[in-house]
Amino acid sequence: MRADRLLSILLLLQNGGKLNSRQLAEKLEVSERTIVRDMDALSAAGVPVYAERGSLGGWMLAENYRTGLTGMGREEMLALLVTSHGTLLGDLGIGRQSLETARQKLMASSSAALRRDAEMIRQRIHIDGAGWHASDEKFEWLSVVQEAVWAERKLEMTYRKSDEDASGDSRIVHPLGLVAKRNVWYLVAEDRGELRTFRISRIMEAAVLEERFERPPGFTLGAYWERSTAEFKSRLPKYPAELRVAEPRLARLKRERYAKVLRTEPDGPGWVRAEVEFHTLESACELVLACGREAAVLGPPELRERLRAEAEAVAALYRRC
């Protein structure tokens, strides 16, 4: 609705300062021409909005002008309650714009001190809802870690690098923020001059120290997590293969967690030739076997041989039954 868009423009200018037509159009997903018409409508309604010309120009509100139109709708309130990940909002039929509008309204109605607190929280808590798998991990020391993050005090902890590590090692870190990925919590901290990620369920002991620390200049928790996640994924093992797959099975193969369909091309009626990236030879064998007669490996030869041997073993098993 246009009224909602006009309010969004007003709040964006109030909270963000000067914005040009292109920036506003991108944020609100409309054309720049629509933005110009909206500005005319705001001006006609008595809102003190004006344009600053030049390459660094943009739309601005008169100094000290603040709107009182900050009432929240039901969807916007729900958006605040489900801010863990954009896909969750989509599942509920709530768009990202509702979340952004709610945030703008809160910021518009808040004092400078509260806005600073909101930014501090954004820097220290990050929710990543795109989890790798479900977990029933326990987080015995989460409250202690959270206290250290909030107070910006050094954290002494005993940490085991894997679930099989019975002893762990002691270290003192600078806790910068918490990240929740599905129902697994992580600590992002500076450890011996390097940024590291620690799984909180692997913390065996923890204590908040009196000594404070300085946060790294320019550090942003969300940006670090996205970069760290991308680096982790890039280090995962890769096993490329070429398959001939029935079209109905291809859709299911694309949803597999440990298989990535890189490209496809038609290969006869009802079939496609697909380049697929698995993690390992073993996982490739398991996933292709699950396809049954709806997939055939064209290469590499070692995967074809492994599948042939497995198929013969399965056939022999049923002959004995």
C-alpha positions in Angstrom: 0.0 0.0 0.0 1.2 3.5 -0.8 0.5 4.8 2.8 2.8 2.1 4.2 5.5 3.0 1.7 5.3 6.7 2.5 5.7 5.9 6.2 8.6 3.6 5.4 10.3 6.5 3.5 9.7 8.8 6.4 11.2 6.4 8.9 14.2 5.6 6.7 15.0 9.3 6.3 14.5 10.0 10.0 16.8 7.1 11.1 19.3 7.0 8.2 19.7 10.6 7.3 20.3 11.5 3.6 19.3 8.9 1.0 19.1 9.3 -2.7 16.2 8.0 -5.0 18.2 4.9 -6.0 18.8 3.8 -2.4 15.2 4.3 -1.4 14.0 2.5 -4.5 16.2 -0.5 -3.8 15.1 -0.6 -0.1 11.4 -0.4 -1.0 11.5 -2.4 -4.2 10.0 0.2 -6.4 11.2 2.5 -9.3 13.0 5.8 -8.7 10.1 7.5 -10.5 7.8 6.1 -7.8 10.1 7.5 -5.1 10.0 11.0 -6.7 6.1 10.9 -6.8 6.1 9.7 -3.2 8.3 12.7 -2.2 5.9 15.1 -3.8 3.1 13.5 -1.8 5.0 13.8 1.4 5.7 17.4 0.7 2.1 18.1 -0.1 1.1 16.5 3.2 3.3 19.0 5.1 6.3 16.8 5.7 9.5 19.0 5.5 11.3 16.9 3.0 13.8 18.4 0.5 16.3 17.3 -2.1 20.0 18.1 -2.0 21.4 18.3 -5.5 24.8 17.0 -6.8 26.6 13.7 -6.9 26.6 13.4 -3.1 23.0 14.7 -2.8 19.8 13.0 -1.8 16.5 13.3 0.0 16.6 14.7 3.6 14.2 15.8 6.3 14.4 19.2 8.0 16.6 19.1 11.0 14.9 18.1 14.3 11.8 16.8 12.5 10.6 13.5 14.0 7.4 11.6 13.2 5.1 10.2 15.9 3.7 7.5 13.5 5.3 4.6 15.2 2.4 2.3 16.0 3.0 -1.4 15.2 0.9 -3.8 13.3 0.4 -7.4 14.1 2.7 -8.7 11.4 5.5 -6.3 12.4 5.3 -7.5 16.0 5.5 -11.2 14.8 8.5 -10.2 12.7 10.3 -9.0 15.8 9.4 -12.2 17.6 10.8 -14.4 14.8 13.9 -12.6 13.8 16.2 -15.7 13.7 16.3 -16.0 10.0 14.5 -14.5 6.9 13.3 -18.0 5.8 11.3 -18.4 9.0 9.4 -15.1 8.2 8.7 -16.5 4.8 7.3 -19.7 6.2 4.8 -17.6 8.2 3.8 -15.5 5.2 5.6 -12.5 6.5 7.9 -10.5 4.2 11.3 -9.1 5.0 9.8 -5.6 4.6 7.6 -6.1 7.7 10.8 -6.8 9.8 12.6 -3.8 8.4 9.6 -1.5 8.9 9.2 -2.7 12.5 12.9 -2.1 13.1 12.7 1.4 11.6 9.6 2.2 13.8 11.4 1.1 17.0 14.5 3.1 16.1 12.4 6.2 15.3 10.6 6.1 18.7 13.8 5.4 20.7 16.2 7.7 22.4 19.8 8.0 21.2 20.9 5.9 24.2 18.4 3.1 23.3 19.6 3.2 19.7 23.2 2.8 20.9 22.0 -0.2 23.0 20.3 -1.7 20.0 23.5 -1.5 17.9 25.4 -3.1 20.8 23.0 -6.0 20.8 23.3 -6.4 17.0 27.1 -6.6 17.4 26.9 -9.2 20.1 24.1 -11.5 19.1 23.7 -13.1 15.7 21.1 -15.7 14.8 21.7 -18.0 11.9 18.6 -20.2 11.2 20.0 -22.2 8.3 21.3 -25.0 10.4 23.3 -28.0 9.2 21.4 -30.5 11.3 19.4 -30.8 14.4 21.2 -31.2 17.8 20.3 -32.0 21.4 23.5 -30.4 22.8 23.7 -29.0 26.3 25.0 -25.5 27.0 26.0 -25.6 30.6 28.2 -22.5 30.5 26.1 -20.4 28.1 25.0 -18.0 30.8 28.6 -17.4 32.0 29.8 -16.8 28.4 26.9 -14.4 27.8 27.9 -12.5 30.9 31.4 -12.1 29.6 30.2 -11.0 26.2 27.9 -8.4 27.7 30.4 -7.0 30.2 33.3 -7.1 27.7 35.4 -8.9 30.2 38.0 -11.6 29.4 36.8 -15.2 29.7 38.9 -18.1 31.1 37.7 -21.4 29.9 38.7 -25.1 29.4 37.8 -26.1 25.9 37.9 -29.5 24.1 38.5 -29.4 20.4 36.3 -32.5 19.8 33.7 -34.6 21.5 36.3 -37.3 22.0 38.7 -34.9 23.8 38.4 -35.8 27.5 40.7 -33.3 29.0 40.6 -30.1 26.9 43.0 -27.2 27.2 42.8 -23.9 29.2 42.8 -20.5 27.5 41.9 -16.9 28.1 39.9 -15.3 25.3 38.2 -12.0 24.4 34.5 -12.9 23.9 33.1 -10.8 21.1 29.7 -12.3 20.5 27.3 -15.3 20.4 25.9 -17.0 17.4 22.9 -19.4 17.4 22.8 -21.7 14.4 19.5 -23.6 14.7 19.7 -24.8 18.3 23.5 -24.9 18.5 25.3 -22.0 20.2 28.8 -20.7 19.3 31.1 -18.2 20.8 33.1 -15.9 18.6 36.2 -14.7 20.4 39.7 -13.3 19.9 42.1 -16.0 21.0 45.9 -15.2 21.0 45.4 -12.5 18.5 43.2 -14.5 16.1 39.4 -14.6 15.6 38.1 -18.1 16.4 34.7 -19.8 16.8 34.1 -22.1 19.8 31.2 -24.5 20.2 29.7 -23.7 23.5 28.7 -27.3 24.2 32.4 -28.2 24.3 33.3 -25.7 27.0 34.1 -27.8 30.1 34.6 -24.9 32.5 34.3 -21.1 32.3 34.8 -18.1 34.5 34.5 -14.3 33.8 37.6 -12.4 34.7 37.7 -8.8 36.0 40.0 -7.6 33.3 38.4 -5.9 30.3 39.4 -6.0 26.7 39.2 -3.8 23.6 37.1 -5.0 20.7 38.9 -5.2 17.3 38.2 -2.0 15.3 35.7 -2.5 12.6 34.6 -5.9 13.8 31.0 -6.9 12.8 29.7 -10.2 14.2 27.3 -10.9 11.3 29.9 -10.2 8.6 32.5 -12.4 10.4 30.1 -15.3 10.7 29.1 -15.2 7.1 32.8 -15.1 6.1 33.7 -17.9 8.5 30.8 -20.1 7.3 31.8 -19.6 3.6 35.4 -20.5 4.4 34.2 -23.6 6.3 32.1 -24.7 3.4 35.0 -24.2 1.0 37.2 -26.5 3.0 34.6 -29.4 2.9 35.8 -32.4 0.8 34.5 -32.5 -2.8 34.0 -35.5 -5.0 32.8 -34.7 -8.5 30.8 -37.2 -10.6 28.7 -37.4 -13.7 25.4 -39.1 -13.6 22.5 -39.9 -15.9 19.4 -39.2 -13.9 15.7 -39.6 -14.4 14.0 -36.2 -14.3 11.7 -37.0 -11.3 14.7 -38.2 -9.3 16.8 -35.1 -10.1 14.5 -32.8 -8.1 15.1 -35.1 -5.0 18.8 -35.2 -5.6 19.0 -31.4 -5.6 17.5 -31.4 -2.1 20.2 -33.8 -0.7 22.4 -32.1 1.9 25.6 -33.8 0.8 25.2 -33.5 -3.0 25.3 -30.3 -5.1 24.0 -30.4 -8.7 26.3 -28.1 -10.6 24.8 -28.3 -14.1 22.5 -30.4 -16.2 21.6 -31.0 -19.8 18.9 -33.1 -21.5 19.9 -36.7 -22.3 16.9 -38.3 -24.0 13.2 -38.3 -23.1 12.7 -38.2 -19.3 16.5 -38.2 -18.6 19.2 -35.6 -17.9 23.0 -35.7 -17.7 24.1 -34.1 -14.5 27.4 -33.0 -13.0 27.1 -33.5 -9.3 29.5 -32.7 -6.5 29.5 -35.1 -3.5 31.6 -34.9 -0.4 33.4 -38.3 -0.6 33.4 -41.5 -2.6 31.5 -43.2 0.2 28.7 -40.6 0.4 28.4 -40.6 -3.4 28.0 -44.4 -3.4 25.3 -44.2 -0.8 23.3 -41.5 -2.4 23.5 -43.0 -5.9 22.5 -46.4 -4.6 19.4 -44.7 -3.0 18.4 -43.6 -6.5 18.0 -47.2 -7.6 17.3 -47.6 -11.3 16.7 -43.9 -11.7 20.4 -43.0 -11.8 23.5 -44.4 -13.5 27.1 -43.2 -12.9 29.0 -42.2 -16.1 32.2 -41.3 -14.2 34.6 -41.5 -12.5 35.4 -45.2 -13.0 36.1 -45.9 -9.3 32.6 -44.8 -8.4 31.1 -47.1 -11.1 33.2 -50.0 -9.8 32.2 -49.4 -6.2 28.5 -49.2 -7.1 28.8 -52.4 -9.3 30.4 -54.3 -6.3 27.7 -53.0 -3.9 24.9 -54.0 -6.3 26.4 -57.5 -6.7 26.7 -57.8 -2.9 23.0 -56.8 -2.5 21.9 -59.2 -5.1 23.9 -62.0 -3.6 22.4 -61.2 -0.2 18.8 -61.6 -1.5 19.7 -64.8 -3.4 20.7 -66.3 0.0 17.5 -65.2 1.7 
